Amino acid sequence: MLSGAGLASIREAIEEAADITGDILGFEVGYAGVTVGTFPLDELQASAEAIAHRAVQTASLFGAH
């Protein structure tokens, strides 16, 4: 979503995903080809910055760029 939507940061992509309406209850978050976790929308909304930080840390553990 980050690269395809022209968003400036992982946090922005997470916030954008959290604003989706409809029957979606959550999203799987991945960064640089590494899945970070699946989060309910309310957690994405409340913790976008922390989840973005976790995504970068997790990807770096696996050597992703």
All heavy atoms as TSV, in Angstrom:
chain	resi	resn	atom	element	x	y	z
A	1	MET	N	N	0.827	-1.189	0.000
A	1	MET	CA	C	0.000	0.000	0.000
A	1	MET	C	C	0.873	1.255	0.000
A	1	MET	O	O	0.558	2.225	-0.665
A	1	MET	CB	C	-0.911	-0.011	1.223
A	1	MET	CG	C	-1.829	1.158	1.289
A	1	MET	SD	S	-2.985	0.938	2.653
A	1	MET	CE	C	-3.941	2.392	2.429
A	2	LEU	N	N	1.953	1.222	0.719
A	2	LEU	CA	C	2.817	2.401	0.836
A	2	LEU	C	C	3.320	2.848	-0.527
A	2	LEU	O	O	3.154	3.999	-0.900
A	2	LEU	CB	C	3.994	2.087	1.767
A	2	LEU	CG	C	5.054	3.168	1.946
A	2	LEU	CD1	C	4.476	4.414	2.585
A	2	LEU	CD2	C	6.199	2.650	2.800
A	3	SER	N	N	3.895	1.938	-1.284
A	3	SER	CA	C	4.472	2.330	-2.567
A	3	SER	C	C	3.399	2.622	-3.607
A	3	SER	O	O	3.546	3.532	-4.413
A	3	SER	CB	C	5.420	1.246	-3.074
A	3	SER	OG	O	4.730	0.035	-3.263
A	4	GLY	N	N	2.313	1.900	-3.579
A	4	GLY	CA	C	1.275	2.080	-4.579
A	4	GLY	C	C	0.429	3.323	-4.391
A	4	GLY	O	O	-0.135	3.850	-5.345
A	5	ALA	N	N	0.333	3.829	-3.177
A	5	ALA	CA	C	-0.544	4.970	-2.905
A	5	ALA	C	C	0.212	6.286	-2.799
A	5	ALA	O	O	-0.393	7.329	-2.576
A	5	ALA	CB	C	-1.317	4.720	-1.616
A	6	GLY	N	N	1.518	6.244	-2.923
A	6	GLY	CA	C	2.294	7.469	-2.844
A	6	GLY	C	C	2.366	8.064	-1.450
A	6	GLY	O	O	2.526	9.273	-1.294
A	7	LEU	N	N	2.263	7.226	-0.431
A	7	LEU	CA	C	2.336	7.703	0.941
A	7	LEU	C	C	3.788	7.863	1.362
A	7	LEU	O	O	4.667	7.170	0.877
A	7	LEU	CB	C	1.605	6.728	1.873
A	7	LEU	CG	C	0.124	6.553	1.528
A	7	LEU	CD1	C	-0.474	5.391	2.276
A	7	LEU	CD2	C	-0.647	7.822	1.813
A	8	ALA	N	N	4.029	8.776	2.289
A	8	ALA	CA	C	5.397	9.144	2.649
A	8	ALA	C	C	6.024	8.251	3.716
A	8	ALA	O	O	7.240	8.264	3.879
A	8	ALA	CB	C	5.426	10.591	3.132
A	9	SER	N	N	5.221	7.485	4.444
A	9	SER	CA	C	5.797	6.679	5.520
A	9	SER	C	C	4.949	5.438	5.779
A	9	SER	O	O	3.794	5.354	5.349
A	9	SER	CB	C	5.887	7.501	6.816
A	9	SER	OG	O	4.595	7.758	7.327
A	10	ILE	N	N	5.544	4.511	6.498
A	10	ILE	CA	C	4.813	3.307	6.891
A	10	ILE	C	C	3.646	3.702	7.794
A	10	ILE	O	O	2.545	3.182	7.669
A	10	ILE	CB	C	5.741	2.318	7.624
A	10	ILE	CG1	C	6.902	1.937	6.729
A	10	ILE	CG2	C	4.983	1.077	8.066
A	10	ILE	CD1	C	8.033	1.266	7.461
A	11	ARG	N	N	3.893	4.632	8.714
A	11	ARG	CA	C	2.838	5.103	9.614
A	11	ARG	C	C	1.637	5.614	8.824
A	11	ARG	O	O	0.490	5.291	9.134
A	11	ARG	CB	C	3.352	6.197	10.540
A	11	ARG	CG	C	2.270	6.718	11.501
A	11	ARG	CD	C	2.702	7.977	12.240
A	11	ARG	NE	N	3.283	9.007	11.390
A	11	ARG	CZ	C	2.578	9.849	10.614
A	11	ARG	NH1	N	1.270	9.763	10.549
A	11	ARG	NH2	N	3.193	10.761	9.885
A	12	GLU	N	N	1.883	6.416	7.790
A	12	GLU	CA	C	0.785	6.941	6.964
A	12	GLU	C	C	0.011	5.809	6.300
A	12	GLU	O	O	-1.220	5.875	6.199
A	12	GLU	CB	C	1.310	7.904	5.907
A	12	GLU	CG	C	1.684	9.254	6.450
A	12	GLU	CD	C	2.102	10.215	5.345
A	12	GLU	OE1	O	1.781	9.976	4.157
A	12	GLU	OE2	O	2.760	11.216	5.681
A	13	ALA	N	N	0.702	4.796	5.832
A	13	ALA	CA	C	0.033	3.661	5.198
A	13	ALA	C	C	-0.849	2.922	6.200
A	13	ALA	O	O	-1.970	2.523	5.884
A	13	ALA	CB	C	1.060	2.717	4.593
A	14	ILE	N	N	-0.350	2.747	7.423
A	14	ILE	CA	C	-1.129	2.078	8.467
A	14	ILE	C	C	-2.363	2.913	8.817
A	14	ILE	O	O	-3.470	2.382	8.944
A	14	ILE	CB	C	-0.252	1.808	9.701
A	14	ILE	CG1	C	0.806	0.750	9.351
A	14	ILE	CG2	C	-1.096	1.365	10.896
A	14	ILE	CD1	C	1.894	0.590	10.395
A	15	GLU	N	N	-2.184	4.212	8.959
A	15	GLU	CA	C	-3.320	5.094	9.263
A	15	GLU	C	C	-4.347	5.062	8.137
A	15	GLU	O	O	-5.559	5.052	8.387
A	15	GLU	CB	C	-2.838	6.518	9.511
A	15	GLU	CG	C	-2.081	6.663	10.808
A	15	GLU	CD	C	-1.411	8.008	10.973
A	15	GLU	OE1	O	-1.227	8.748	9.975
A	15	GLU	OE2	O	-1.056	8.320	12.112
A	16	GLU	N	N	-3.881	5.055	6.911
A	16	GLU	CA	C	-4.779	4.992	5.750
A	16	GLU	C	C	-5.573	3.686	5.768
A	16	GLU	O	O	-6.783	3.674	5.538
A	16	GLU	CB	C	-3.960	5.108	4.464
A	16	GLU	CG	C	-4.773	5.223	3.212
A	16	GLU	CD	C	-5.323	6.619	2.983
A	16	GLU	OE1	O	-4.856	7.588	3.596
A	16	GLU	OE2	O	-6.242	6.730	2.158
A	17	ALA	N	N	-4.907	2.583	6.062
A	17	ALA	CA	C	-5.586	1.286	6.134
A	17	ALA	C	C	-6.614	1.269	7.257
A	17	ALA	O	O	-7.701	0.705	7.103
A	17	ALA	CB	C	-4.564	0.171	6.344
A	18	ALA	N	N	-6.295	1.895	8.371
A	18	ALA	CA	C	-7.196	1.909	9.531
A	18	ALA	C	C	-8.465	2.708	9.259
A	18	ALA	O	O	-9.466	2.515	9.947
A	18	ALA	CB	C	-6.471	2.468	10.746
A	19	ASP	N	N	-8.446	3.579	8.259
A	19	ASP	CA	C	-9.623	4.393	7.931
A	19	ASP	C	C	-10.583	3.708	6.965
A	19	ASP	O	O	-11.607	4.281	6.603
A	19	ASP	CB	C	-9.184	5.736	7.333
A	19	ASP	CG	C	-8.644	6.682	8.389
A	19	ASP	OD1	O	-8.950	6.502	9.585
A	19	ASP	OD2	O	-7.909	7.615	8.016
A	20	ILE	N	N	-10.266	2.495	6.546
A	20	ILE	CA	C	-11.126	1.753	5.627
A	20	ILE	C	C	-12.454	1.455	6.324
A	20	ILE	O	O	-12.485	1.124	7.505
A	20	ILE	CB	C	-10.451	0.421	5.208
A	20	ILE	CG1	C	-9.129	0.690	4.495
A	20	ILE	CG2	C	-11.379	-0.440	4.365
A	20	ILE	CD1	C	-9.241	1.353	3.152
A	21	THR	N	N	-13.528	1.565	5.596
A	21	THR	CA	C	-14.844	1.266	6.164
A	21	THR	C	C	-15.399	0.008	5.519
A	21	THR	O	O	-14.913	-0.448	4.491
A	21	THR	CB	C	-15.821	2.435	5.954
A	21	THR	OG1	O	-15.945	2.687	4.553
A	21	THR	CG2	C	-15.355	3.676	6.666
A	22	GLY	N	N	-16.409	-0.530	6.114
A	22	GLY	CA	C	-17.050	-1.729	5.589
A	22	GLY	C	C	-16.924	-2.875	6.574
A	22	GLY	O	O	-16.800	-2.672	7.776
A	23	ASP	N	N	-16.907	-4.085	6.047
A	23	ASP	CA	C	-16.888	-5.285	6.880
A	23	ASP	C	C	-15.479	-5.744	7.248
A	23	ASP	O	O	-15.313	-6.836	7.775
A	23	ASP	CB	C	-17.602	-6.425	6.160
A	23	ASP	CG	C	-19.105	-6.166	6.033
A	23	ASP	OD1	O	-19.636	-5.409	6.859
A	23	ASP	OD2	O	-19.719	-6.715	5.114
A	24	ILE	N	N	-14.483	-4.930	6.986
A	24	ILE	CA	C	-13.099	-5.298	7.287
A	24	ILE	C	C	-12.855	-5.091	8.777
A	24	ILE	O	O	-13.149	-4.035	9.329
A	24	ILE	CB	C	-12.122	-4.455	6.448
A	24	ILE	CG1	C	-12.344	-4.764	4.972
A	24	ILE	CG2	C	-10.682	-4.727	6.854
A	24	ILE	CD1	C	-11.632	-3.824	4.036
A	25	LEU	N	N	-12.302	-6.103	9.426
A	25	LEU	CA	C	-12.059	-6.027	10.863
A	25	LEU	C	C	-10.603	-5.720	11.198
A	25	LEU	O	O	-10.289	-5.284	12.300
A	25	LEU	CB	C	-12.457	-7.342	11.529
A	25	LEU	CG	C	-13.926	-7.735	11.358
A	25	LEU	CD1	C	-14.176	-9.096	11.980
A	25	LEU	CD2	C	-14.833	-6.686	11.958
A	26	GLY	N	N	-9.704	-5.971	10.257
A	26	GLY	CA	C	-8.294	-5.736	10.517
A	26	GLY	C	C	-7.470	-5.923	9.267
A	26	GLY	O	O	-8.003	-6.220	8.201
A	27	PHE	N	N	-6.165	-5.737	9.420
A	27	PHE	CA	C	-5.238	-5.871	8.302
A	27	PHE	C	C	-3.989	-6.611	8.723
A	27	PHE	O	O	-3.528	-6.482	9.863
A	27	PHE	CB	C	-4.788	-4.489	7.786
A	27	PHE	CG	C	-5.734	-3.857	6.818
A	27	PHE	CD1	C	-6.619	-2.893	7.241
A	27	PHE	CD2	C	-5.736	-4.226	5.485
A	27	PHE	CE1	C	-7.491	-2.299	6.356
A	27	PHE	CE2	C	-6.608	-3.639	4.593
A	27	PHE	CZ	C	-7.485	-2.672	5.026
A	28	GLU	N	N	-3.440	-7.335	7.782
A	28	GLU	CA	C	-2.119	-7.924	7.958
A	28	GLU	C	C	-1.114	-6.866	7.524
A	28	GLU	O	O	-1.210	-6.321	6.437
A	28	GLU	CB	C	-1.979	-9.164	7.083
A	28	GLU	CG	C	-0.648	-9.857	7.246
A	28	GLU	CD	C	-0.579	-11.129	6.435
A	28	GLU	OE1	O	-0.208	-11.046	5.245
A	28	GLU	OE2	O	-0.928	-12.194	6.986
A	29	VAL	N	N	-0.173	-6.556	8.390
A	29	VAL	CA	C	0.833	-5.538	8.103
A	29	VAL	C	C	2.134	-6.228	7.727
A	29	VAL	O	O	2.601	-7.117	8.433
A	29	VAL	CB	C	1.053	-4.614	9.321
A	29	VAL	CG1	C	2.183	-3.635	9.065
A	29	VAL	CG2	C	-0.222	-3.868	9.660
A	30	GLY	N	N	2.682	-5.815	6.609
A	30	GLY	CA	C	3.973	-6.318	6.160
A	30	GLY	C	C	4.808	-5.174	5.645
A	30	GLY	O	O	4.284	-4.144	5.224
A	31	TYR	N	N	6.113	-5.353	5.732
A	31	TYR	CA	C	7.031	-4.319	5.262
A	31	TYR	C	C	8.250	-5.003	4.683
A	31	TYR	O	O	8.785	-5.933	5.285
A	31	TYR	CB	C	7.418	-3.400	6.420
A	31	TYR	CG	C	8.460	-2.366	6.055
A	31	TYR	CD1	C	8.170	-1.365	5.140
A	31	TYR	CD2	C	9.725	-2.403	6.601
A	31	TYR	CE1	C	9.115	-0.421	4.789
A	31	TYR	CE2	C	10.678	-1.462	6.273
A	31	TYR	CZ	C	10.371	-0.477	5.361
A	31	TYR	OH	O	11.311	0.460	5.009
A	32	ALA	N	N	8.664	-4.565	3.519
A	32	ALA	CA	C	9.843	-5.107	2.833
A	32	ALA	C	C	9.761	-6.625	2.690
A	32	ALA	O	O	10.756	-7.325	2.852
A	32	ALA	CB	C	11.113	-4.690	3.568
A	33	GLY	N	N	8.556	-7.117	2.419
A	33	GLY	CA	C	8.365	-8.540	2.190
A	33	GLY	C	C	8.278	-9.386	3.444
A	33	GLY	O	O	8.227	-10.607	3.359
A	34	VAL	N	N	8.250	-8.764	4.617
A	34	VAL	CA	C	8.178	-9.489	5.879
A	34	VAL	C	C	6.851	-9.161	6.561
A	34	VAL	O	O	6.523	-7.997	6.765
A	34	VAL	CB	C	9.358	-9.102	6.814
A	34	VAL	CG1	C	9.246	-9.821	8.147
A	34	VAL	CG2	C	10.692	-9.378	6.148
A	35	THR	N	N	6.093	-10.193	6.906
A	35	THR	CA	C	4.838	-9.984	7.620
A	35	THR	C	C	5.136	-9.668	9.075
A	35	THR	O	O	5.878	-10.377	9.741
A	35	THR	CB	C	3.947	-11.241	7.530
A	35	THR	OG1	O	3.679	-11.498	6.146
A	35	THR	CG2	C	2.643	-11.050	8.278
A	36	VAL	N	N	4.556	-8.594	9.548
A	36	VAL	CA	C	4.773	-8.131	10.920
A	36	VAL	C	C	3.688	-8.677	11.850
A	36	VAL	O	O	3.964	-9.057	12.974
A	36	VAL	CB	C	4.780	-6.591	10.970
A	36	VAL	CG1	C	4.925	-6.080	12.380
A	36	VAL	CG2	C	5.888	-6.059	10.079
A	37	GLY	N	N	2.462	-8.720	11.373
A	37	GLY	CA	C	1.364	-9.226	12.181
A	37	GLY	C	C	0.028	-8.824	11.613
A	37	GLY	O	O	-0.043	-8.060	10.659
A	38	THR	N	N	-1.017	-9.352	12.203
A	38	THR	CA	C	-2.380	-9.002	11.830
A	38	THR	C	C	-2.985	-8.231	12.989
A	38	THR	O	O	-2.918	-8.680	14.134
A	38	THR	CB	C	-3.205	-10.264	11.510
A	38	THR	OG1	O	-2.532	-10.999	10.482
A	38	THR	CG2	C	-4.608	-9.903	11.054
A	39	PHE	N	N	-3.547	-7.073	12.688
A	39	PHE	CA	C	-4.013	-6.163	13.725
A	39	PHE	C	C	-5.453	-5.747	13.467
A	39	PHE	O	O	-5.828	-5.463	12.328
A	39	PHE	CB	C	-3.143	-4.899	13.743
A	39	PHE	CG	C	-1.692	-5.178	13.967
A	39	PHE	CD1	C	-0.832	-5.375	12.891
A	39	PHE	CD2	C	-1.177	-5.238	15.254
A	39	PHE	CE1	C	0.513	-5.632	13.091
A	39	PHE	CE2	C	0.177	-5.498	15.463
A	39	PHE	CZ	C	1.015	-5.696	14.384
A	40	PRO	N	N	-6.273	-5.652	14.527
A	40	PRO	CA	C	-7.623	-5.116	14.368
A	40	PRO	C	C	-7.551	-3.621	14.051
A	40	PRO	O	O	-6.565	-2.952	14.392
A	40	PRO	CB	C	-8.276	-5.365	15.729
A	40	PRO	CG	C	-7.157	-5.594	16.682
A	40	PRO	CD	C	-5.976	-6.052	15.893
A	41	LEU	N	N	-8.569	-3.115	13.394
A	41	LEU	CA	C	-8.570	-1.710	12.981
A	41	LEU	C	C	-8.370	-0.747	14.141
A	41	LEU	O	O	-7.636	0.232	14.012
A	41	LEU	CB	C	-9.870	-1.362	12.243
A	41	LEU	CG	C	-10.052	-1.993	10.871
A	41	LEU	CD1	C	-11.380	-1.568	10.276
A	41	LEU	CD2	C	-8.915	-1.638	9.948
A	42	ASP	N	N	-8.986	-1.017	15.287
A	42	ASP	CA	C	-8.836	-0.084	16.406
A	42	ASP	C	C	-7.390	-0.023	16.909
A	42	ASP	O	O	-6.910	1.033	17.303
A	42	ASP	CB	C	-9.806	-0.400	17.544
A	42	ASP	CG	C	-9.648	-1.789	18.135
A	42	ASP	OD1	O	-9.010	-2.658	17.511
A	42	ASP	OD2	O	-10.186	-2.018	19.240
A	43	GLU	N	N	-6.675	-1.137	16.857
A	43	GLU	CA	C	-5.266	-1.116	17.250
A	43	GLU	C	C	-4.424	-0.364	16.215
A	43	GLU	O	O	-3.505	0.369	16.574
A	43	GLU	CB	C	-4.732	-2.528	17.436
A	43	GLU	CG	C	-3.320	-2.551	17.987
A	43	GLU	CD	C	-2.804	-3.931	18.308
A	43	GLU	OE1	O	-3.583	-4.900	18.293
A	43	GLU	OE2	O	-1.597	-4.044	18.581
A	44	LEU	N	N	-4.744	-0.532	14.947
A	44	LEU	CA	C	-4.035	0.219	13.915
A	44	LEU	C	C	-4.224	1.719	14.116
A	44	LEU	O	O	-3.279	2.496	13.999
A	44	LEU	CB	C	-4.531	-0.171	12.518
A	44	LEU	CG	C	-4.172	-1.557	12.017
A	44	LEU	CD1	C	-4.849	-1.808	10.675
A	44	LEU	CD2	C	-2.677	-1.726	11.893
A	45	GLN	N	N	-5.441	2.110	14.439
A	45	GLN	CA	C	-5.730	3.529	14.649
A	45	GLN	C	C	-5.002	4.078	15.869
A	45	GLN	O	O	-4.464	5.176	15.836
A	45	GLN	CB	C	-7.239	3.734	14.804
A	45	GLN	CG	C	-8.003	3.459	13.539
A	45	GLN	CD	C	-9.502	3.298	13.775
A	45	GLN	OE1	O	-9.960	3.096	14.894
A	45	GLN	NE2	N	-10.267	3.370	12.697
A	46	ALA	N	N	-4.992	3.323	16.946
A	46	ALA	CA	C	-4.411	3.801	18.204
A	46	ALA	C	C	-2.891	3.697	18.245
A	46	ALA	O	O	-2.248	4.451	18.971
A	46	ALA	CB	C	-5.013	3.020	19.372
A	47	SER	N	N	-2.314	2.784	17.464
A	47	SER	CA	C	-0.887	2.483	17.612
A	47	SER	C	C	-0.113	2.495	16.299
A	47	SER	O	O	0.852	1.746	16.140
A	47	SER	CB	C	-0.742	1.107	18.272
A	47	SER	OG	O	-1.421	1.047	19.486
A	48	ALA	N	N	-0.521	3.335	15.352
A	48	ALA	CA	C	0.111	3.342	14.026
A	48	ALA	C	C	1.620	3.555	14.108
A	48	ALA	O	O	2.393	2.864	13.442
A	48	ALA	CB	C	-0.530	4.398	13.131
A	49	GLU	N	N	2.059	4.491	14.915
A	49	GLU	CA	C	3.495	4.780	15.016
A	49	GLU	C	C	4.251	3.588	15.603
A	49	GLU	O	O	5.313	3.205	15.093
A	49	GLU	CB	C	3.731	6.025	15.879
A	49	GLU	CG	C	5.190	6.456	15.939
A	49	GLU	CD	C	5.726	6.948	14.587
A	49	GLU	OE1	O	4.964	7.566	13.835
A	49	GLU	OE2	O	6.909	6.709	14.306
A	50	ALA	N	N	3.723	2.968	16.633
A	50	ALA	CA	C	4.387	1.817	17.255
A	50	ALA	C	C	4.426	0.623	16.305
A	50	ALA	O	O	5.438	-0.091	16.227
A	50	ALA	CB	C	3.685	1.439	18.555
A	51	ILE	N	N	3.347	0.402	15.569
A	51	ILE	CA	C	3.315	-0.711	14.611
A	51	ILE	C	C	4.295	-0.448	13.475
A	51	ILE	O	O	4.994	-1.357	13.026
A	51	ILE	CB	C	1.878	-0.944	14.094
A	51	ILE	CG1	C	0.987	-1.428	15.250
A	51	ILE	CG2	C	1.864	-1.956	12.954
A	51	ILE	CD1	C	-0.493	-1.427	14.944
A	52	ALA	N	N	4.381	0.790	13.013
A	52	ALA	CA	C	5.345	1.142	11.962
A	52	ALA	C	C	6.772	0.890	12.447
A	52	ALA	O	O	7.596	0.326	11.714
A	52	ALA	CB	C	5.178	2.603	11.550
A	53	HIS	N	N	7.065	1.266	13.670
A	53	HIS	CA	C	8.397	1.037	14.240
A	53	HIS	C	C	8.683	-0.463	14.317
A	53	HIS	O	O	9.776	-0.923	13.963
A	53	HIS	CB	C	8.479	1.682	15.624
A	53	HIS	CG	C	9.799	1.539	16.279
A	53	HIS	ND1	N	10.917	2.227	15.868
A	53	HIS	CD2	C	10.198	0.774	17.320
A	53	HIS	CE1	C	11.941	1.894	16.623
A	53	HIS	NE2	N	11.529	1.004	17.515
A	54	ARG	N	N	7.696	-1.221	14.757
A	54	ARG	CA	C	7.841	-2.683	14.830
A	54	ARG	C	C	8.091	-3.278	13.447
A	54	ARG	O	O	8.892	-4.203	13.290
A	54	ARG	CB	C	6.581	-3.277	15.454
A	54	ARG	CG	C	6.597	-4.769	15.571
A	54	ARG	CD	C	5.361	-5.242	16.290
A	54	ARG	NE	N	5.199	-6.675	16.171
A	54	ARG	CZ	C	4.148	-7.339	16.577
A	54	ARG	NH1	N	3.158	-6.706	17.169
A	54	ARG	NH2	N	4.066	-8.635	16.428
A	55	ALA	N	N	7.423	-2.750	12.434
A	55	ALA	CA	C	7.601	-3.244	11.067
A	55	ALA	C	C	9.037	-3.058	10.609
A	55	ALA	O	O	9.640	-3.969	10.041
A	55	ALA	CB	C	6.633	-2.540	10.121
A	56	VAL	N	N	9.589	-1.882	10.856
A	56	VAL	CA	C	10.973	-1.613	10.447
A	56	VAL	C	C	11.926	-2.521	11.212
A	56	VAL	O	O	12.862	-3.103	10.627
A	56	VAL	CB	C	11.330	-0.122	10.661
A	56	VAL	CG1	C	12.801	0.131	10.447
A	56	VAL	CG2	C	10.491	0.740	9.735
A	57	GLN	N	N	11.726	-2.662	12.510
A	57	GLN	CA	C	12.599	-3.522	13.319
A	57	GLN	C	C	12.521	-4.976	12.867
A	57	GLN	O	O	13.542	-5.647	12.742
A	57	GLN	CB	C	12.208	-3.446	14.794
A	57	GLN	CG	C	12.631	-2.174	15.469
A	57	GLN	CD	C	12.288	-2.224	16.944
A	57	GLN	OE1	O	11.250	-2.708	17.354
A	57	GLN	NE2	N	13.203	-1.683	17.749
A	58	THR	N	N	11.320	-5.467	12.621
A	58	THR	CA	C	11.139	-6.848	12.199
A	58	THR	C	C	11.793	-7.100	10.851
A	58	THR	O	O	12.491	-8.095	10.668
A	58	THR	CB	C	9.636	-7.210	12.145
A	58	THR	OG1	O	9.059	-6.995	13.436
A	58	THR	CG2	C	9.426	-8.651	11.735
A	59	ALA	N	N	11.587	-6.192	9.915
A	59	ALA	CA	C	12.195	-6.341	8.592
A	59	ALA	C	C	13.721	-6.337	8.703
A	59	ALA	O	O	14.403	-7.120	8.017
A	59	ALA	CB	C	11.730	-5.234	7.659
A	60	SER	N	N	14.271	-5.494	9.561
A	60	SER	CA	C	15.727	-5.447	9.685
A	60	SER	C	C	16.278	-6.735	10.300
A	60	SER	O	O	17.399	-7.149	9.972
A	60	SER	CB	C	16.169	-4.229	10.501
A	60	SER	OG	O	15.807	-4.355	11.842
A	61	LEU	N	N	15.525	-7.390	11.162
A	61	LEU	CA	C	15.949	-8.672	11.733
A	61	LEU	C	C	16.122	-9.739	10.665
A	61	LEU	O	O	16.950	-10.632	10.789
A	61	LEU	CB	C	14.955	-9.154	12.791
A	61	LEU	CG	C	14.921	-8.382	14.097
A	61	LEU	CD1	C	13.747	-8.869	14.954
A	61	LEU	CD2	C	16.226	-8.548	14.851
A	62	PHE	N	N	15.313	-9.634	9.612
A	62	PHE	CA	C	15.364	-10.600	8.529
A	62	PHE	C	C	16.237	-10.127	7.376
A	62	PHE	O	O	16.275	-10.750	6.319
A	62	PHE	CB	C	13.941	-10.895	8.022
A	62	PHE	CG	C	13.142	-11.718	8.979
A	62	PHE	CD1	C	12.304	-11.116	9.906
A	62	PHE	CD2	C	13.242	-13.100	8.995
A	62	PHE	CE1	C	11.569	-11.866	10.812
A	62	PHE	CE2	C	12.513	-13.870	9.892
A	62	PHE	CZ	C	11.686	-13.234	10.801
A	63	GLY	N	N	16.905	-9.014	7.564
A	63	GLY	CA	C	17.806	-8.496	6.531
A	63	GLY	C	C	17.105	-7.848	5.367
A	63	GLY	O	O	17.703	-7.648	4.310
A	64	ALA	N	N	15.834	-7.516	5.529
A	64	ALA	CA	C	15.091	-6.846	4.451
A	64	ALA	C	C	15.475	-5.368	4.418
A	64	ALA	O	O	15.845	-4.788	5.420
A	64	ALA	CB	C	13.592	-6.996	4.692
A	65	HIS	N	N	15.362	-4.793	3.251
A	65	HIS	CA	C	15.724	-3.380	3.091
A	65	HIS	C	C	14.514	-2.546	2.790
A	65	HIS	O	O	13.693	-2.791	2.097
A	65	HIS	CB	C	16.735	-3.193	1.974
A	65	HIS	CG	C	17.968	-4.003	2.207
A	65	HIS	ND1	N	18.873	-3.711	3.188
A	65	HIS	CD2	C	18.437	-5.110	1.592
A	65	HIS	CE1	C	19.871	-4.602	3.154
A	65	HIS	NE2	N	19.604	-5.453	2.187
